[in-house]
Amino acid sequence: MELCKDVLDGLALINKDKGRISNEEMDQVLQVVAASVATNKNQEHQVSLPNIESKLVVLSLITLFAETSRQNSGLESEVKSIQEVLSDCDVDDTRTGLILTLYREKREELWKRLDSLEIKGSQVGTTVSTVTDLDWRREVIVKTSSRERMTPYLRYILSFKTTEGKDFDLQTDVSGLEQLAFSLREACKAVEKLN
């Protein structure tokens, strides 16, 4: 799992030995994370966070939880991923245990919350357009106006047709096409596990 440097820096603040977040502040952080994962409402006014570092830890934990659950790799695999990230950030075992317990408790609520998010008019989760047709073509590029000589390469253009009429194209090279095929196979396996 890839997380940005700011999130990793926020997670590193959790380390009890560094003395940046006290046990009391950690309890407050976990309360805010639990409330934020479960509802759409900003719970910060109910639990006052004492400093900017606590707020950064809250945002980092929420990001970690969202990125982990987005993988949909099964609870134990997700817990192991969180444990690895926290270990890399030198978080002590006690606090790692508290965070993992919170993730286990709130995972289903987080899934429901992520499923209901709207991003630019589309839904994240199960409500996606159905692809009804796929056209493709292969192009061999041997020369462009910007380069007189170049190594020829293949480009694939995939045109997807959807039931809602929101057609889209995908341009990729051979490695991108292989990655797409791999991702589709993995998605099929995940769907088969659900059924």
Backbone as a chain_set.jsonl record, in Angstrom:
{"seq": "MELCKDVLDGLALINKDKGRISNEEMDQVLQVVAASVATNKNQEHQVSLPNIESKLVVLSLITLFAETSRQNSGLESEVKSIQEVLSDCDVDDTRTGLILTLYREKREELWKRLDSLEIKGSQVGTTVSTVTDLDWRREVIVKTSSRERMTPYLRYILSFKTTEGKDFDLQTDVSGLEQLAFSLREACKAVEKLN", "coords": {"N": [[0.845, -1.164, 0.0], [0.564, 2.187, -0.854], [1.257, 5.191, 0.691], [1.135, 8.715, 1.148], [3.857, 10.93, 2.051], [3.12, 12.805, 4.037], [1.006, 11.511, 5.378], [2.348, 9.277, 6.408], [4.158, 10.611, 8.06], [2.348, 11.68, 9.892], [1.372, 9.32, 11.043], [3.686, 8.441, 12.262], [3.83, 10.114, 14.44], [2.327, 8.9, 16.346], [3.812, 7.218, 17.901], [4.527, 6.307, 21.118], [6.898, 6.59, 22.532], [8.114, 8.855, 21.526], [6.745, 10.893, 22.668], [4.938, 12.747, 21.641], [2.186, 12.462, 21.365], [0.064, 12.062, 23.939], [-1.262, 9.479, 26.159], [-3.894, 10.119, 26.863], [-4.547, 11.964, 24.85], [-4.351, 10.233, 22.695], [-6.512, 8.53, 23.156], [-8.585, 10.371, 22.693], [-8.086, 10.929, 20.001], [-8.661, 8.429, 18.83], [-11.396, 8.292, 19.429], [-12.409, 10.365, 17.82], [-11.682, 9.456, 15.275], [-13.191, 7.074, 15.157], [-15.812, 8.123, 15.273], [-15.805, 9.709, 12.96], [-15.468, 7.875, 10.919], [-17.81, 6.474, 11.09], [-19.988, 8.24, 10.663], [-21.388, 11.001, 8.729], [-21.092, 13.398, 9.888], [-19.173, 16.047, 11.301], [-17.294, 15.353, 13.987], [-15.587, 16.719, 15.561], [-16.209, 18.883, 17.157], [-17.386, 17.755, 19.363], [-15.468, 16.246, 20.644], [-12.764, 17.715, 21.736], [-9.801, 18.303, 20.162], [-6.503, 18.622, 21.299], [-4.239, 19.703, 19.961], [-2.452, 20.545, 16.909], [-0.997, 18.372, 16.052], [-2.428, 16.156, 16.975], [-4.676, 16.385, 15.366], [-3.525, 15.934, 12.877], [-2.782, 13.268, 13.197], [-5.321, 12.089, 13.382], [-6.343, 12.579, 10.771], [-4.432, 11.135, 9.331], [-4.841, 8.494, 10.252], [-7.485, 8.056, 9.395], [-7.095, 8.219, 6.641], [-5.362, 6.026, 6.303], [-7.089, 3.917, 7.084], [-9.112, 4.173, 5.111], [-7.68, 3.755, 2.698], [-6.756, 1.172, 3.145], [-9.129, -0.358, 3.414], [-10.155, 0.022, 0.929], [-8.718, -1.685, -0.656], [-9.927, -4.137, -0.338], [-9.182, -6.8, 0.438], [-9.795, -8.746, 2.226], [-10.4, -9.204, 5.718], [-8.286, -10.099, 7.49], [-5.987, -9.847, 5.907], [-6.059, -7.113, 5.418], [-5.786, -6.115, 8.009], [-3.216, -7.014, 8.519], [-1.821, -5.458, 6.654], [-2.213, -2.865, 7.713], [-0.899, -3.226, 10.128], [1.732, -3.625, 9.235], [2.314, -1.111, 8.086], [2.09, 0.561, 10.345], [4.12, -0.544, 11.879], [6.338, 0.086, 10.302], [6.322, 2.781, 10.764], [7.196, 2.945, 13.314], [5.367, 2.59, 15.456], [4.303, 1.754, 18.687], [3.497, -1.498, 20.133], [1.227, -1.548, 21.825], [-0.366, 0.697, 21.116], [-0.666, 0.088, 18.429], [-2.238, -2.198, 18.653], [-4.618, -1.051, 19.706], [-5.4, 0.533, 17.527], [-5.772, -1.409, 15.519], [-7.859, -2.873, 16.65], [-9.871, -0.928, 16.592], [-10.116, -0.625, 13.799], [-11.05, -3.173, 13.061], [-13.55, -3.121, 14.337], [-14.852, -0.998, 13.057], [-14.821, -1.474, 10.349], [-16.942, -2.425, 8.621], [-18.769, -0.279, 8.767], [-17.196, 1.694, 7.675], [-16.942, 0.726, 5.076], [-19.609, 1.001, 4.205], [-19.807, 3.743, 4.33], [-17.829, 4.586, 2.474], [-18.953, 3.49, 0.209], [-21.144, 5.099, -0.163], [-20.17, 7.547, -0.884], [-20.04, 10.34, -3.055], [-18.398, 11.171, -5.956], [-17.633, 13.581, -8.138], [-20.167, 13.297, -9.401], [-20.429, 10.549, -9.84], [-20.733, 7.286, -8.403], [-18.871, 5.77, -5.805], [-18.062, 2.466, -5.478], [-20.6, 0.052, -5.676], [-22.388, 1.022, -7.609], [-21.969, 1.443, -10.668], [-21.471, 2.29, -14.142], [-22.646, 0.021, -16.619], [-20.681, -1.784, -18.8], [-21.31, -2.26, -22.145], [-20.273, -2.804, -24.629], [-17.201, -3.245, -26.416], [-14.758, -1.841, -28.348], [-11.717, -2.112, -30.125], [-8.468, -1.09, -31.213], [-5.256, -1.384, -32.756], [-2.411, 0.551, -32.954], [0.514, 1.38, -34.722], [3.155, 3.315, -34.016], [5.451, 5.094, -35.763], [6.672, 7.448, -36.405], [6.679, 10.827, -35.364], [5.576, 14.258, -35.371], [7.147, 15.692, -33.671], [9.459, 14.279, -33.366], [12.015, 13.142, -35.434], [13.283, 10.673, -35.784], [12.551, 7.658, -34.25], [12.014, 4.883, -32.048], [9.845, 2.423, -33.164], [6.625, 1.894, -31.732], [3.909, 0.131, -30.132], [0.52, 1.046, -29.727], [-2.459, 0.697, -28.011], [-5.889, 1.241, -28.41], [-8.737, 1.331, -26.627], [-12.186, 1.349, -26.814], [-14.839, 1.889, -24.82], [-18.265, 1.169, -24.468], [-21.163, 2.207, -22.742], [-24.154, 1.513, -20.774], [-25.404, 3.847, -19.945], [-24.659, 5.646, -21.815], [-22.327, 6.969, -21.405], [-19.703, 6.87, -22.809], [-16.248, 5.886, -23.04], [-12.729, 6.18, -23.714], [-9.66, 4.346, -23.707], [-6.269, 4.635, -23.83], [-3.326, 2.85, -24.264], [-0.138, 1.201, -23.759], [1.606, -1.907, -24.475], [2.427, -2.97, -21.95], [0.67, -1.622, -20.232], [-1.741, -2.669, -21.122], [-1.408, -5.34, -20.401], [-1.355, -5.003, -17.618], [-3.964, -4.068, -17.208], [-5.41, -6.354, -17.982], [-4.548, -8.136, -16.002], [-5.554, -6.817, -13.709], [-8.301, -6.98, -14.225], [-8.656, -9.758, -14.113], [-8.07, -10.174, -11.389], [-10.158, -8.695, -10.272], [-12.346, -10.225, -11.131], [-11.868, -12.591, -9.686], [-12.245, -11.603, -7.085], [-14.964, -10.927, -7.157], [-16.06, -13.44, -7.61], [-15.448, -14.646, -5.151], [-17.198, -13.295, -3.49], [-19.631, -14.252, -4.284]], "CA": [[0.0, 0.0, 0.0], [1.349, 3.412, -0.925], [0.707, 6.339, 1.385], [2.003, 9.875, 0.953], [4.785, 11.237, 3.144], [2.401, 13.489, 5.114], [0.264, 10.506, 6.146], [3.335, 8.499, 7.159], [4.654, 11.478, 9.138], [1.289, 11.735, 10.897], [1.341, 8.039, 11.747], [4.891, 8.358, 13.098], [3.584, 10.869, 15.666], [1.613, 8.042, 17.299], [4.801, 6.528, 18.722], [4.471, 6.751, 22.512], [8.243, 6.928, 22.998], [8.473, 10.212, 21.097], [6.081, 11.808, 23.585], [4.181, 13.785, 20.941], [0.764, 12.232, 21.628], [-0.087, 11.384, 25.227], [-2.293, 8.44, 26.173], [-5.201, 10.794, 26.874], [-4.757, 12.492, 23.501], [-4.555, 9.079, 21.814], [-7.907, 8.127, 23.35], [-9.41, 11.352, 21.996], [-7.873, 10.712, 18.572], [-9.405, 7.231, 18.438], [-12.823, 8.633, 19.465], [-12.727, 11.177, 16.636], [-11.588, 8.575, 14.105], [-14.351, 6.18, 15.193], [-17.002, 8.907, 14.932], [-15.682, 10.178, 11.58], [-15.653, 6.728, 10.031], [-19.181, 5.98, 11.19], [-21.021, 9.195, 10.279], [-21.011, 12.105, 7.855], [-20.987, 14.622, 10.673], [-17.875, 16.379, 11.877], [-17.409, 15.119, 15.42], [-14.492, 17.398, 16.243], [-16.726, 19.796, 18.173], [-17.768, 17.001, 20.547], [-14.213, 15.866, 21.296], [-11.812, 18.762, 21.393], [-8.423, 17.84, 20.017], [-5.686, 19.648, 21.951], [-3.192, 20.341, 19.165], [-2.422, 20.246, 15.482], [-0.451, 17.029, 15.862], [-3.537, 15.216, 17.146], [-5.507, 16.479, 14.163], [-2.78, 15.268, 11.809], [-2.885, 11.826, 13.452], [-6.689, 11.707, 12.996], [-6.414, 12.531, 9.309], [-3.566, 10.044, 8.866], [-5.512, 7.222, 10.532], [-8.642, 7.933, 8.502], [-6.546, 7.91, 5.323], [-4.877, 4.645, 6.366], [-8.255, 3.037, 7.093], [-9.787, 4.237, 3.813], [-6.831, 3.106, 1.695], [-6.705, -0.258, 3.435], [-10.412, -0.999, 3.108], [-10.347, 0.129, -0.517], [-8.075, -2.85, -1.263], [-10.897, -5.233, -0.255], [-8.414, -8.043, 0.362], [-10.162, -9.596, 3.357], [-10.102, -8.553, 6.997], [-6.971, -10.433, 8.047], [-4.965, -9.242, 5.047], [-6.11, -5.67, 5.646], [-5.195, -5.886, 9.335], [-1.77, -7.214, 8.361], [-1.304, -4.271, 5.953], [-2.171, -1.763, 8.682], [0.147, -3.556, 11.096], [3.023, -3.381, 8.581], [2.502, 0.335, 7.961], [2.346, 1.096, 11.687], [5.439, -1.015, 12.278], [7.304, 0.91, 9.566], [6.303, 4.115, 11.372], [7.674, 2.756, 14.686], [4.288, 2.702, 16.438], [4.46, 0.677, 19.669], [2.523, -2.591, 20.045], [-0.012, -1.21, 22.538], [-1.171, 1.588, 20.275], [-1.014, -0.662, 17.216], [-3.376, -3.034, 19.039], [-5.81, -0.196, 19.799], [-5.775, 0.944, 16.169], [-6.286, -2.586, 14.818], [-9.177, -3.163, 17.227], [-10.799, 0.063, 16.045], [-10.36, -0.949, 12.387], [-11.92, -4.354, 13.002], [-14.889, -2.729, 14.765], [-15.47, 0.006, 12.182], [-14.607, -1.798, 8.935], [-18.213, -2.474, 7.882], [-19.301, 1.078, 8.683], [-16.342, 2.403, 6.724], [-17.34, 0.269, 3.749], [-20.879, 1.657, 3.863], [-19.512, 5.165, 4.128], [-17.137, 4.737, 1.196], [-19.891, 3.126, -0.847], [-22.119, 6.172, -0.369], [-19.516, 8.785, -1.309], [-20.21, 10.769, -4.434], [-17.241, 11.871, -6.479], [-17.898, 14.138, -9.46], [-21.399, 12.79, -9.981], [-20.514, 9.101, -9.924], [-20.702, 6.622, -7.107], [-17.772, 4.867, -5.502], [-18.618, 1.224, -4.961], [-21.31, -0.896, -6.514], [-23.214, 1.648, -8.623], [-21.147, 1.902, -11.778], [-22.058, 2.038, -15.444], [-22.414, -1.296, -17.173], [-20.064, -1.755, -20.119], [-22.091, -3.115, -23.039], [-19.52, -3.156, -25.821], [-15.812, -2.829, -26.416], [-14.056, -1.842, -29.628], [-10.308, -1.831, -29.906], [-7.598, -1.072, -32.383], [-3.831, -1.307, -32.466], [-1.701, 1.498, -33.806], [1.967, 1.323, -34.674], [3.678, 4.67, -34.15], [6.819, 5.016, -36.26], [7.237, 8.784, -36.522], [5.795, 11.903, -34.94], [6.046, 15.569, -35.83], [8.142, 16.219, -32.737], [10.697, 13.494, -33.471], [12.241, 12.632, -36.773], [13.582, 9.252, -35.667], [12.169, 7.075, -32.978], [11.774, 3.455, -32.063], [8.403, 2.172, -33.32], [5.976, 1.255, -30.591], [2.494, -0.179, -30.284], [-0.43, 1.697, -28.829], [-3.785, 0.112, -28.103], [-6.982, 2.154, -28.062], [-9.936, 0.589, -26.26], [-13.364, 2.215, -26.719], [-15.878, 1.241, -24.027], [-19.63, 1.686, -24.585], [-21.888, 1.902, -21.51], [-25.615, 1.586, -20.861], [-25.826, 5.227, -19.723], [-24.174, 6.489, -22.893], [-21.096, 7.637, -20.989], [-18.629, 6.104, -23.421], [-14.916, 6.396, -22.752], [-11.617, 5.533, -24.402], [-8.451, 4.088, -22.95], [-5.093, 4.448, -24.675], [-2.288, 2.235, -23.461], [0.859, 0.408, -24.464], [1.488, -3.336, -24.194], [2.499, -3.226, -20.509], [-0.578, -1.141, -19.648], [-2.78, -3.633, -21.477], [-1.184, -6.501, -19.542], [-1.776, -4.628, -16.266], [-5.427, -4.035, -17.236], [-5.877, -7.74, -17.998], [-4.287, -8.676, -14.663], [-6.508, -6.198, -12.776], [-9.622, -7.55, -14.493], [-8.666, -11.117, -13.568], [-8.162, -10.051, -9.937], [-11.519, -8.25, -9.955], [-13.222, -11.38, -11.307], [-11.66, -13.478, -8.54], [-12.868, -10.98, -5.909], [-16.41, -11.046, -7.313], [-16.389, -14.851, -7.408], [-15.39, -14.922, -3.716], [-18.398, -12.735, -2.875], [-20.788, -15.08, -4.658]], "C": [[0.894, 1.233, 0.0], [0.594, 4.553, -0.244], [1.674, 7.505, 1.212], [2.826, 10.161, 2.218], [4.068, 11.91, 4.32], [1.629, 12.507, 5.993], [1.234, 9.684, 6.993], [3.929, 9.315, 8.303], [3.623, 11.586, 10.263], [1.205, 10.458, 11.706], [2.55, 7.885, 12.665], [4.721, 9.124, 14.408], [2.91, 10.025, 16.745], [2.573, 7.383, 18.273], [4.85, 7.126, 20.129], [5.84, 7.231, 23.009], [8.669, 8.34, 22.605], [7.773, 11.279, 21.934], [5.262, 12.903, 22.922], [2.681, 13.691, 21.208], [0.66, 11.443, 22.929], [-1.163, 10.304, 25.132], [-3.688, 9.047, 26.142], [-5.528, 11.343, 25.482], [-5.017, 11.355, 22.507], [-5.979, 8.566, 21.933], [-8.855, 9.062, 22.609], [-9.298, 11.175, 20.482], [-8.702, 9.517, 18.093], [-10.918, 7.473, 18.472], [-13.235, 9.406, 18.217], [-12.674, 10.326, 15.375], [-12.81, 7.668, 14.039], [-15.619, 6.917, 14.763], [-16.969, 9.345, 13.469], [-15.92, 9.056, 10.584], [-17.125, 6.334, 9.972], [-20.231, 6.939, 10.648], [-20.476, 10.25, 9.333], [-20.734, 13.38, 8.628], [-19.578, 14.817, 11.207], [-18.009, 16.283, 13.39], [-16.388, 15.909, 16.226], [-14.997, 18.334, 17.344], [-17.114, 19.067, 19.455], [-16.542, 16.548, 21.335], [-13.184, 16.877, 20.835], [-10.399, 18.203, 21.333], [-7.485, 18.946, 20.465], [-4.674, 20.349, 21.054], [-3.236, 19.884, 17.715], [-1.889, 18.843, 15.212], [-1.533, 15.968, 16.011], [-4.434, 15.21, 15.914], [-4.83, 15.785, 12.983], [-2.845, 13.747, 11.972], [-4.272, 11.328, 13.063], [-6.794, 11.56, 11.487], [-5.582, 11.388, 8.743], [-4.225, 8.682, 9.09], [-6.718, 7.008, 9.622], [-8.167, 7.575, 7.095], [-6.06, 6.464, 5.268], [-6.047, 3.667, 6.312], [-8.934, 3.007, 5.717], [-8.976, 3.514, 2.739], [-6.782, 1.599, 1.897], [-8.005, -0.936, 3.041], [-10.708, -0.965, 1.618], [-9.731, -1.072, -1.24], [-9.006, -4.06, -1.303], [-10.203, -6.594, -0.375], [-8.741, -9.006, 1.499], [-9.655, -8.991, 4.656], [-8.687, -8.845, 7.484], [-5.837, -9.843, 7.215], [-4.903, -7.729, 5.254], [-5.478, -5.317, 6.992], [-3.68, -6.023, 9.259], [-1.135, -6.012, 7.654], [-1.182, -3.081, 6.899], [-1.033, -1.992, 9.675], [1.534, -3.282, 10.499], [3.318, -1.888, 8.473], [2.843, 0.942, 9.319], [3.717, 0.664, 12.204], [6.538, -0.199, 11.588], [7.407, 2.315, 10.144], [6.706, 4.072, 12.848], [6.601, 2.995, 15.744], [4.388, 1.501, 17.385], [3.295, -0.311, 19.593], [1.195, -2.263, 20.711], [-0.917, -0.352, 21.672], [-1.554, 0.926, 18.952], [-2.225, -1.547, 17.497], [-4.674, -2.248, 19.123], [-6.319, 0.191, 18.406], [-6.364, -0.228, 15.394], [-7.667, -2.986, 15.34], [-10.223, -2.207, 16.675], [-11.115, -0.248, 14.584], [-11.294, -2.146, 12.257], [-13.366, -3.991, 13.336], [-15.592, -1.859, 13.728], [-15.371, -0.32, 10.69], [-15.898, -1.779, 8.129], [-18.818, -1.084, 7.71], [-18.491, 1.912, 7.685], [-16.695, 2.008, 5.304], [-18.635, 0.952, 3.31], [-20.656, 3.125, 3.552], [-18.817, 5.403, 2.8], [-18.062, 4.445, 0.029], [-20.861, 4.26, -1.157], [-21.491, 7.486, -0.834], [-19.804, 9.094, -2.768], [-18.986, 11.556, -4.844], [-17.534, 12.275, -7.91], [-19.087, 13.463, -10.137], [-21.486, 11.284, -10.113], [-20.408, 8.518, -8.527], [-19.444, 5.788, -6.976], [-18.411, 3.604, -4.964], [-19.377, 0.458, -6.009], [-22.089, -0.253, -7.645], [-22.34, 2.262, -9.712], [-21.868, 1.601, -13.078], [-21.708, 0.635, -15.908], [-21.82, -1.148, -18.561], [-20.811, -2.75, -20.996], [-21.314, -3.552, -24.271], [-18.099, -2.609, -25.708], [-15.272, -2.946, -27.827], [-12.601, -1.539, -29.34], [-9.58, -1.787, -31.237], [-6.159, -0.921, -31.918], [-3.206, -0.349, -33.474], [-0.205, 1.286, -33.629], [2.467, 2.734, -34.963], [5.14, 4.55, -34.588], [7.489, 6.378, -36.349], [6.207, 9.792, -36.02], [6.36, 13.226, -35.441], [7.131, 16.133, -34.92], [9.474, 15.473, -32.811], [10.83, 12.966, -34.893], [12.491, 11.132, -36.753], [13.161, 8.786, -34.281], [11.973, 5.584, -33.145], [10.271, 3.228, -32.21], [7.831, 1.525, -32.057], [4.495, 1.075, -30.874], [1.678, 0.601, -29.274], [-1.784, 1.048, -29.086], [-4.813, 1.144, -27.662], [-8.233, 1.307, -27.853], [-11.083, 1.583, -26.109], [-14.486, 1.441, -26.028], [-17.211, 1.948, -24.257], [-20.389, 1.268, -23.332], [-23.384, 2.053, -21.711], [-26.119, 3.021, -20.71], [-25.367, 6.166, -20.829], [-22.922, 7.274, -22.532], [-19.906, 6.826, -21.497], [-17.28, 6.718, -23.082], [-13.874, 5.563, -23.477], [-10.451, 5.361, -23.446], [-7.328, 3.851, -23.941], [-3.976, 3.911, -23.812], [-1.271, 1.531, -24.345], [0.699, -1.052, -24.04], [1.513, -3.609, -22.686], [1.235, -2.742, -19.799], [-1.734, -2.088, -19.924], [-2.65, -4.905, -20.633], [-1.634, -6.209, -18.114], [-3.303, -4.583, -16.172], [-5.988, -5.449, -17.196], [-5.691, -8.384, -16.63], [-5.306, -8.128, -13.663], [-7.909, -6.754, -12.975], [-9.724, -8.983, -13.968], [-8.81, -11.087, -12.048], [-9.565, -9.616, -9.513], [-12.509, -9.4, -10.089], [-13.101, -12.355, -10.138], [-12.345, -12.916, -7.294], [-14.385, -11.107, -5.971], [-16.849, -12.489, -7.099], [-16.38, -15.226, -5.93], [-16.645, -14.415, -3.018], [-19.628, -13.598, -3.153], [-20.622, -16.42, -4.1]], "O": [[1.86, 1.312, 0.759], [-0.559, 4.835, -0.57], [2.887, 7.307, 1.139], [2.507, 9.68, 3.305], [4.375, 11.618, 5.476], [1.601, 12.655, 7.214], [0.968, 9.426, 8.167], [4.175, 8.785, 9.386], [3.978, 11.583, 11.442], [0.993, 10.499, 12.918], [2.451, 7.27, 13.726], [5.399, 8.817, 15.389], [2.921, 10.391, 17.921], [2.169, 7.023, 19.378], [5.173, 8.301, 20.305], [5.926, 8.163, 23.809], [9.497, 8.95, 23.282], [8.168, 12.445, 21.909], [4.921, 13.893, 23.57], [1.989, 14.707, 21.27], [1.11, 10.3, 23.011], [-1.888, 10.228, 24.14], [-4.571, 8.53, 25.457], [-6.651, 11.2, 24.999], [-5.816, 11.507, 21.583], [-6.594, 8.205, 20.93], [-9.81, 8.614, 21.974], [-10.296, 11.26, 19.766], [-9.37, 9.597, 17.062], [-11.648, 6.928, 17.644], [-14.281, 9.136, 17.627], [-13.53, 10.461, 14.5], [-13.404, 7.509, 12.972], [-16.41, 6.391, 13.979], [-18.007, 9.351, 12.806], [-16.508, 9.272, 9.525], [-17.623, 5.913, 8.928], [-21.286, 6.485, 10.207], [-19.265, 10.381, 9.155], [-20.198, 14.34, 8.075], [-18.883, 13.852, 11.525], [-18.755, 17.048, 14.002], [-16.331, 15.78, 17.449], [-14.31, 18.556, 18.341], [-17.167, 19.68, 20.521], [-16.583, 16.478, 22.563], [-12.785, 16.885, 19.671], [-9.871, 17.697, 22.324], [-7.65, 20.095, 20.055], [-4.282, 21.479, 21.345], [-3.964, 18.959, 17.354], [-2.294, 18.2, 14.242], [-1.556, 14.992, 15.262], [-4.893, 14.156, 15.475], [-5.493, 15.125, 12.183], [-2.953, 13.022, 10.983], [-4.395, 10.254, 12.473], [-7.274, 10.543, 10.985], [-5.991, 10.742, 7.778], [-4.173, 7.815, 8.217], [-6.943, 5.899, 9.136], [-8.766, 6.727, 6.432], [-6.32, 5.758, 4.294], [-5.997, 2.688, 5.567], [-9.288, 1.938, 5.221], [-9.532, 2.743, 1.956], [-6.768, 0.838, 0.93], [-7.984, -1.985, 2.399], [-11.426, -1.821, 1.102], [-10.182, -1.434, -2.326], [-8.893, -4.906, -2.189], [-10.593, -7.43, -1.191], [-8.023, -9.985, 1.702], [-8.607, -8.346, 4.686], [-7.962, -7.921, 7.854], [-4.835, -9.389, 7.767], [-3.822, -7.14, 5.263], [-4.731, -4.345, 7.101], [-2.948, -5.24, 9.864], [-0.035, -5.593, 8.015], [-0.175, -2.373, 6.89], [-0.299, -1.066, 10.018], [2.412, -2.763, 11.189], [4.439, -1.45, 8.736], [3.772, 1.741, 9.431], [4.393, 1.429, 12.891], [7.538, 0.161, 12.208], [8.446, 2.965, 10.033], [6.565, 5.07, 13.554], [6.89, 3.541, 16.809], [4.541, 0.365, 16.935], [2.236, 0.008, 19.052], [0.142, -2.659, 20.212], [-2.101, -0.647, 21.517], [-2.635, 1.173, 18.418], [-3.135, -1.637, 16.673], [-5.715, -2.718, 18.665], [-7.522, 0.175, 18.149], [-7.355, -0.059, 14.684], [-8.537, -3.388, 14.568], [-11.329, -2.621, 16.329], [-12.271, -0.146, 14.173], [-12.218, -2.135, 11.443], [-14.298, -4.487, 12.702], [-16.804, -1.975, 13.544], [-15.795, 0.48, 9.856], [-15.943, -1.175, 7.058], [-19.321, -0.75, 6.637], [-19.044, 2.729, 6.949], [-16.744, 2.861, 4.417], [-18.742, 1.424, 2.178], [-21.247, 3.675, 2.623], [-19.177, 6.328, 2.071], [-17.965, 5.081, -1.021], [-21.347, 4.374, -2.283], [-22.209, 8.436, -1.146], [-19.807, 8.198, -3.612], [-18.583, 12.498, -4.161], [-17.669, 11.425, -8.79], [-19.016, 13.101, -11.311], [-22.548, 10.776, -10.475], [-20.029, 9.212, -7.583], [-19.003, 5.166, -7.944], [-19.239, 3.683, -4.057], [-18.872, 0.23, -7.109], [-22.431, -0.957, -8.594], [-22.019, 3.449, -9.675], [-22.766, 0.761, -13.119], [-20.623, 0.124, -15.631], [-22.389, -0.462, -19.411], [-20.938, -3.925, -20.652], [-21.653, -4.558, -24.895], [-17.843, -1.639, -24.995], [-15.319, -4.017, -28.434], [-12.289, -0.792, -28.413], [-10.013, -2.362, -32.235], [-5.884, -0.402, -30.836], [-3.446, -0.437, -34.678], [0.275, 1.043, -32.521], [2.223, 3.275, -36.041], [5.964, 3.977, -33.876], [8.717, 6.472, -36.368], [5.006, 9.621, -36.231], [7.507, 13.287, -35.886], [7.94, 16.956, -35.348], [10.501, 15.987, -32.366], [9.888, 12.421, -35.469], [11.977, 10.4, -37.599], [13.399, 9.46, -33.278], [11.789, 5.089, -34.257], [9.494, 3.795, -31.442], [8.488, 0.712, -31.408], [3.907, 1.752, -31.718], [2.084, 0.792, -28.127], [-2.197, 0.874, -30.233], [-4.625, 1.834, -26.66], [-8.722, 0.655, -28.775], [-10.967, 2.554, -25.361], [-15.014, 0.47, -26.57], [-17.279, 3.177, -24.242], [-20.287, 0.122, -22.896], [-23.833, 2.646, -22.692], [-27.149, 3.377, -21.283], [-25.657, 7.362, -20.784], [-22.505, 8.154, -23.285], [-19.199, 6.181, -20.723], [-17.177, 7.925, -22.861], [-14.104, 4.4, -23.81], [-10.281, 6.131, -22.501], [-7.422, 2.968, -24.794], [-3.701, 4.454, -22.742], [-1.514, 1.295, -25.529], [-0.242, -1.391, -23.322], [0.705, -4.396, -22.192], [0.775, -3.389, -18.858], [-2.6, -2.291, -19.073], [-3.652, -5.477, -20.203], [-2.23, -7.07, -17.466], [-3.873, -5.011, -15.168], [-6.936, -5.72, -16.459], [-6.574, -9.095, -16.151], [-5.859, -8.882, -12.862], [-8.631, -6.977, -12.003], [-10.763, -9.377, -13.437], [-9.571, -11.869, -11.477], [-10.099, -10.105, -8.518], [-13.41, -9.544, -9.263], [-14.104, -12.882, -9.655], [-12.956, -13.665, -6.531], [-15.027, -11.366, -4.953], [-17.883, -12.741, -6.481], [-17.203, -16.03, -5.491], [-17.111, -15.032, -2.06], [-20.551, -13.658, -2.341], [-21.482, -17.28, -4.294]]}, "num_chains": 1, "name": "protein.A"}
